[in-house]
Amino acid sequence: MDKLNKLVYFAGLFDGEGNVNVAQYWKLNKKMGKKYLCWRIAMEIAMTDKATVKWCCDTFGGNLKEKPRKEHKMQYRWRRVFRDAYKIAKDIHPFAKTKKKDLEKILKHYGN
């Protein structure tokens, strides 16, 4: 599969199974006793098909994480954060439909 087809496929997969997290929160520096603002920028896909999540890891980097669930199938997760998420968001944004506005939050945060 060539690069363009991988991006188009991944954009569709991410539209259906993905999640974007762009959040700002306060964190306490215990040594200094002060709070400061932090950002959390992340993209994640969670699903029960291990082979598909492994393909995401092999193609876009990251690690496959297992999340056992009591009465359901094992769930597998792919996750990229900060600049890695930005690079992927930039690549798949033109092909995204459902998650387009969420991906734009990442692009806006990094100045695009």
Long-range contacts (C-beta under 8 A, 24 or more apart in sequence): 6-59, 7-91, 7-92, 7-95, 8-95, 10-56, 10-59, 10-60, 10-88, 10-92, 11-92, 11-95, 11-96, 11-97, 12-95, 13-45, 13-52, 13-56, 14-43, 14-45, 14-92, 14-96, 14-99, 15-96, 15-97, 15-98, 15-99, 16-98, 17-45, 17-46, 17-47, 18-43, 18-44, 18-45, 18-99, 19-43, 19-44, 19-45, 19-46, 20-89, 20-99, 20-102, 20-103, 20-105, 20-106, 22-102, 22-105, 22-106, 22-109, 39-109, 40-81, 41-81, 41-82, 41-85, 41-86, 41-106, 41-109, 42-79, 42-80, 42-81, 42-82, 42-85, 43-79, 43-80, 43-81, 43-85, 43-88, 43-89, 43-106, 44-77, 44-78, 44-79, 44-80, 45-77, 45-78, 45-79, 46-75, 46-76, 46-77, 46-78, 47-75, 47-76, 48-72, 48-73, 48-74, 48-75, 48-76, 49-76, 50-74, 50-76, 53-77, 53-78, 60-88, 83-110, 86-110
